[in-house]
Amino acid sequence: MASETSEQTENETRITDVAIVGAGPAGMTAALYVARAGYRATVLEAYVPGGQLTTIDELENYPGFFGGVNGFDIASSMQKQAERFGVQFMYAQAKSLERYSDRNLFEITTNDEPLWARSVIIASGAKPLKLPQIDSDKLEGKGLSYCATCDGNFYRGKDVMIVGGGDSAITEAIYLSRICRKVYLVHRREDFRAHFWVVERVKHLPNVEIFWNNEVQNVITNDSERIEAVTVRNSKTGEEHTLEVEGLFIAIGAKPESEWAKDAVELDKFGYVKSHDECHTSLKGVFVAGDVRTTPLRQVVTATADGALAAEAAVAYLSE
């Protein structure tokens, strides 16, 4: 009996008021607001705080920064600001979420020790999609990358290719154009999905060549199994081009990091967490913010706004 009581007391000391899964802009904003409201906030993050924000070289559409701001820098500032108000960061991978109604607690199992909380905010974001026609696992680290601002410097003065047609692809193409000799921008459609401003910029860059209606067919490697060329094919004409490049950057979208929560909350057909009243999920006491939720726009500014709303909702739930 004494042992059970001791174990229960130890578990109680590990209970946080709000567990925030994900340390992107949504998660860190949520944690900040929870802590400033006087509640204990614990952020669970598997990798580096900042999420996809850390891959942005120059963030130009975040209010208050006239000349733009480096994504890694603002992510670091967000973390320090949250820690200033007592937010705890726990580095582990979330595996599952379960609610214990008899104790009104949630348990998040991880690849390490579990995290117990009175409320949960899902802010686990999304991860880059891979090209199914190539062996991505084999090529990663050998010329294949999903982050131009992370790895672009390895290809300074060299020829590279970037695949995609959204904001991420276009902004990364612009970044690569400043450090690489030649940038091939390959998009499977005949028009970009990115915002007009960045599209106009990339179209007028002298060292960027755009291949419309093209898809990657094959990746050619050298004796060291590093990328040395990529073959693309025009879906309308059937014409193929083999382009000599040393770097291949993929920016074709993202998959929500929601697998760990699928048995606890309702997801849509794409795997995004269904939200109503902006941040509420199908499970009482669990809220959602950022790129992992159903939303018409996924930007840094909307993620931070989501985080604030989710935090206020969690605080209201705890106050009931």
Secondary structure per residue as TSV (DSSP state, phi and psi in degrees):
chain	resnum	aa	ss	phi	psi
A	1	M	-	360.0	-44.1
A	2	A	H	-62.7	-38.3
A	3	S	H	-64.4	-42.8
A	4	E	H	-63.8	-41.7
A	5	T	H	-63.9	-41.7
A	6	S	H	-63.3	-41.8
A	7	E	H	-65.6	-41.0
A	8	Q	H	-64.0	-41.2
A	9	T	H	-62.4	-41.1
A	10	E	H	-63.0	-41.7
A	11	N	H	-63.8	-39.9
A	12	E	H	-61.5	-37.2
A	13	T	H	-69.2	-19.0
A	14	R	T	-92.5	0.4
A	15	I	E	-79.1	129.8
A	16	T	E	-104.8	157.3
A	17	D	E	-68.6	-49.0
A	18	V	E	-132.5	123.0
A	19	A	E	-96.6	124.0
A	20	I	E	-108.8	116.8
A	21	V	E	-94.4	107.0
A	22	G	-	117.9	130.2
A	23	A	-	-114.1	38.3
A	24	G	S	-81.6	-171.2
A	25	P	H	-59.5	-34.0
A	26	A	H	-67.7	-48.1
A	27	G	H	-65.2	-43.6
A	28	M	H	-71.3	-33.1
A	29	T	H	-66.3	-43.5
A	30	A	H	-59.5	-45.4
A	31	A	H	-61.3	-42.1
A	32	L	H	-59.5	-46.7
A	33	Y	H	-68.0	-37.0
A	34	V	H	-64.3	-47.2
A	35	A	H	-64.6	-39.9
A	36	R	H	-69.3	-19.0
A	37	A	T	-84.6	-1.0
A	38	G	T	95.0	12.7
A	39	Y	-	-108.3	156.7
A	40	R	-	-80.8	126.2
A	41	A	E	-120.6	132.1
A	42	T	E	-125.7	124.5
A	43	V	E	-98.5	126.5
A	44	L	E	-102.4	119.1
A	45	E	E	-137.1	131.3
A	46	A	S	-83.8	-26.3
A	47	Y	S	-124.5	-128.1
A	48	V	-	-98.2	131.7
A	49	P	T	-54.6	137.9
A	50	G	T	122.9	-26.7
A	51	G	G	58.8	-140.8
A	52	Q	G	-68.2	-14.7
A	53	L	G	-59.0	-33.8
A	54	T	G	-70.0	-13.0
A	55	T	G	-91.3	-2.0
A	56	I	-	-92.4	118.4
A	57	D	S	-73.2	-46.0
A	58	E	-	-138.2	105.6
A	59	L	B	-88.1	109.5
A	60	E	-	-101.0	-13.6
A	61	N	S	-112.6	22.2
A	62	Y	S	-95.6	122.5
A	63	P	T	-56.4	140.8
A	64	G	T	99.8	-6.0
A	65	F	-	-119.6	92.6
A	66	F	T	-58.2	-41.9
A	67	G	T	-98.1	14.0
A	68	G	-	84.9	167.7
A	69	V	B	-146.4	143.8
A	70	N	-	-71.2	132.1
A	71	G	H	-61.8	-40.9
A	72	F	H	-63.5	-39.1
A	73	D	H	-64.0	-44.8
A	74	I	H	-71.3	-31.2
A	75	A	H	-65.0	-42.7
A	76	S	H	-62.8	-40.6
A	77	S	H	-65.3	-38.7
A	78	M	H	-61.8	-42.7
A	79	Q	H	-64.6	-46.7
A	80	K	H	-62.5	-37.8
A	81	Q	H	-64.8	-42.9
A	82	A	H	-64.7	-43.3
A	83	E	H	-64.9	-30.7
A	84	R	H	-60.2	-32.0
A	85	F	T	-96.3	13.0
A	86	G	T	94.2	10.5
A	87	V	-	-67.7	134.1
A	88	Q	E	-98.8	140.1
A	89	F	E	-111.3	128.7
A	90	M	E	-118.9	122.9
A	91	Y	E	-99.2	100.6
A	92	A	-	-162.9	163.7
A	93	Q	-	-96.5	122.7
A	94	A	E	-66.9	136.1
A	95	K	E	-114.3	-37.7
A	96	S	E	-159.7	163.4
A	97	L	E	-132.3	131.4
A	98	E	E	-142.1	142.2
A	99	R	E	-105.6	133.8
A	100	Y	E	-108.1	98.6
A	101	S	T	-65.6	-29.5
A	102	D	T	-66.6	-28.2
A	103	R	T	-111.2	-2.5
A	104	N	T	55.2	45.6
A	105	L	E	-129.0	157.7
A	106	F	E	-115.8	141.9
A	107	E	E	-117.3	126.8
A	108	I	E	-108.8	111.5
A	109	T	E	-81.0	146.7
A	110	T	E	-134.2	-178.3
A	111	N	S	-78.4	2.7
A	112	D	S	-127.5	-134.3
A	113	E	S	-81.9	153.9
A	114	P	-	-73.1	159.1
A	115	L	E	-117.6	126.9
A	116	W	E	-104.7	142.1
A	117	A	E	-151.0	156.3
A	118	R	E	-86.6	-18.9
A	119	S	E	-153.2	157.1
A	120	V	E	-134.0	138.8
A	121	I	E	-117.6	119.1
A	122	I	E	-86.1	113.5
A	123	A	-	-139.4	41.2
A	124	S	-	-81.3	-1.5
A	125	G	-	68.9	-150.4
A	126	A	E	-145.0	157.5
A	127	K	E	-118.7	154.0
A	128	P	E	-61.0	142.2
A	129	L	-	-79.4	150.1
A	130	K	-	-103.7	156.2
A	131	L	-	-78.1	120.3
A	132	P	T	-69.4	-21.9
A	133	Q	T	-85.2	-0.9
A	134	I	S	-126.0	159.2
A	135	D	-	-84.9	82.7
A	136	S	H	-60.9	-42.3
A	137	D	H	-61.4	-37.0
A	138	K	H	-73.2	-30.9
A	139	L	H	-92.1	-18.0
A	140	E	B	-61.4	131.2
A	141	G	T	85.1	-3.8
A	142	K	T	-125.1	33.1
A	143	G	T	120.5	-17.5
A	144	L	E	-97.4	132.2
A	145	S	E	-145.3	157.1
A	146	Y	S	-115.6	8.7
A	147	C	-	-144.9	102.9
A	148	A	H	-66.3	-39.0
A	149	T	H	-72.7	-23.0
A	150	C	H	-78.0	-45.2
A	151	D	H	-114.3	-5.7
A	152	G	G	-57.2	-33.5
A	153	N	G	-64.4	-22.1
A	154	F	G	-67.2	-18.2
A	155	Y	G	-115.0	23.8
A	156	R	T	-57.8	127.4
A	157	G	T	76.6	9.0
A	158	K	S	-115.3	175.6
A	159	D	E	-96.3	135.5
A	160	V	E	-138.0	168.0
A	161	M	E	-130.0	141.4
A	162	I	E	-125.9	136.1
A	163	V	E	-112.7	126.0
A	164	G	-	146.8	169.5
A	165	G	-	-141.4	9.2
A	166	G	S	-95.2	-172.3
A	167	D	H	-58.0	-42.8
A	168	S	H	-61.5	-46.1
A	169	A	H	-62.2	-44.3
A	170	I	H	-69.2	-44.4
A	171	T	H	-65.9	-34.6
A	172	E	H	-72.4	-32.8
A	173	A	H	-63.9	-40.9
A	174	I	H	-62.5	-43.9
A	175	Y	H	-61.4	-47.2
A	176	L	H	-63.7	-32.5
A	177	S	H	-62.9	-22.0
A	178	R	T	-81.8	-19.2
A	179	I	T	-123.2	-16.3
A	180	C	S	-103.2	156.1
A	181	R	S	-70.4	-44.9
A	182	K	E	-142.0	138.0
A	183	V	E	-125.6	119.5
A	184	Y	E	-95.5	122.4
A	185	L	E	-106.9	112.6
A	186	V	E	-108.8	125.9
A	187	H	-	-135.3	135.8
A	188	R	S	-75.3	-12.7
A	189	R	S	-109.0	-178.9
A	190	E	S	-103.3	11.2
A	191	D	S	-153.7	149.0
A	192	F	-	-81.9	153.3
A	193	R	-	-94.8	-1.3
A	194	A	S	-76.8	169.0
A	195	H	-	-67.2	149.6
A	196	F	H	-53.8	-41.9
A	197	W	H	-61.9	-47.8
A	198	V	H	-73.1	-31.3
A	199	V	H	-63.1	-44.8
A	200	E	H	-62.9	-36.0
A	201	R	H	-65.8	-46.5
A	202	V	H	-69.8	-31.4
A	203	K	H	-64.9	-24.5
A	204	H	T	-103.9	10.4
A	205	L	-	-83.0	125.9
A	206	P	T	-66.7	-25.5
A	207	N	T	-103.2	14.9
A	208	V	E	-110.7	123.1
A	209	E	E	-113.0	125.3
A	210	I	E	-98.6	132.0
A	211	F	E	-112.4	98.7
A	212	W	T	-76.1	154.7
A	213	N	T	54.1	31.6
A	214	N	E	-117.3	149.0
A	215	E	E	-134.0	148.7
A	216	V	E	-68.0	131.3
A	217	Q	E	-106.0	-39.0
A	218	N	E	-158.0	149.2
A	219	V	E	-116.2	127.5
A	220	I	E	-102.5	132.1
A	221	T	E	-118.1	162.0
A	222	N	-	-93.2	-169.2
A	223	D	T	-63.7	-23.4
A	224	S	T	-91.1	6.8
A	225	E	S	64.4	24.3
A	226	R	-	-95.5	150.2
A	227	I	E	-65.0	131.8
A	228	E	E	-126.5	-14.3
A	229	A	E	-164.4	157.3
A	230	V	E	-134.6	133.0
A	231	T	E	-97.8	129.3
A	232	V	E	-119.9	153.4
A	233	R	E	-131.6	133.3
A	234	N	E	-77.9	121.3
A	235	S	T	-70.6	-17.3
A	236	K	T	-94.4	-40.5
A	237	T	T	-102.1	-18.7
A	238	G	-	81.2	-1.8
A	239	E	-	-69.1	138.4
A	240	E	E	-115.7	147.7
A	241	H	E	-133.2	133.8
A	242	T	E	-105.2	113.2
A	243	L	E	-107.2	127.1
A	244	E	-	-78.1	113.8
A	245	V	-	-141.2	153.8
A	246	E	S	-104.8	-17.1
A	247	G	E	-128.9	136.4
A	248	L	E	-124.3	116.2
A	249	F	E	-109.3	128.1
A	250	I	E	-106.3	126.0
A	251	A	-	-142.7	66.6
A	252	I	S	-108.5	14.4
A	253	G	-	123.6	-172.1
A	254	A	E	-142.9	159.4
A	255	K	E	-114.2	129.6
A	256	P	E	-63.1	139.5
A	257	E	S	-86.8	72.5
A	258	S	-	-122.3	0.5
A	259	E	G	-56.0	-38.5
A	260	W	G	-65.9	-22.0
A	261	A	G	-108.7	4.6
A	262	K	T	-63.6	-26.4
A	263	D	T	-87.3	-4.2
A	264	A	T	-110.3	-36.6
A	265	V	S	-127.2	161.0
A	266	E	-	-81.5	133.8
A	267	L	B	-112.8	157.1
A	268	D	-	-86.1	-177.4
A	269	K	T	-66.4	-17.3
A	270	F	T	-95.3	-4.8
A	271	G	S	97.2	2.2
A	272	Y	-	-78.6	146.4
A	273	V	B	-72.4	124.3
A	274	K	-	-68.6	132.7
A	275	S	-	-125.9	144.6
A	276	H	B	-134.1	154.9
A	277	D	T	51.3	37.5
A	278	E	T	76.1	-42.6
A	279	C	T	-136.7	-0.6
A	280	H	B	-84.1	140.6
A	281	T	-	-102.1	-175.0
A	282	S	S	-74.3	-11.0
A	283	L	S	-111.8	121.7
A	284	K	T	-60.5	134.9
A	285	G	T	92.1	-7.2
A	286	V	E	-115.4	128.7
A	287	F	E	-124.2	167.2
A	288	V	E	-138.5	146.2
A	289	A	-	-150.8	147.7
A	290	G	G	88.3	-158.0
A	291	D	G	-65.6	-17.7
A	292	V	G	-79.2	-11.0
A	293	R	B	-100.5	164.4
A	294	T	-	-69.3	121.7
A	295	T	-	-160.9	147.1
A	296	P	S	-76.4	-13.3
A	297	L	-	-144.6	130.0
A	298	R	-	-118.9	96.8
A	299	Q	-	-135.6	166.3
A	300	V	H	-61.5	-42.0
A	301	V	H	-66.4	-35.6
A	302	T	H	-74.0	-31.5
A	303	A	H	-65.5	-44.1
A	304	T	H	-65.7	-39.2
A	305	A	H	-63.2	-42.9
A	306	D	H	-57.1	-43.7
A	307	G	H	-60.5	-41.9
A	308	A	H	-65.5	-43.2
A	309	L	H	-65.0	-42.2
A	310	A	H	-65.3	-38.8
A	311	A	H	-64.2	-44.3
A	312	E	H	-63.5	-37.2
A	313	A	H	-67.1	-39.7
A	314	A	H	-66.9	-41.3
A	315	V	H	-62.6	-42.4
A	316	A	H	-62.7	-39.5
A	317	Y	H	-62.7	-43.7
A	318	L	H	-68.4	-24.6
A	319	S	H	-82.6	-12.5
A	320	E	-	-65.8	360.0
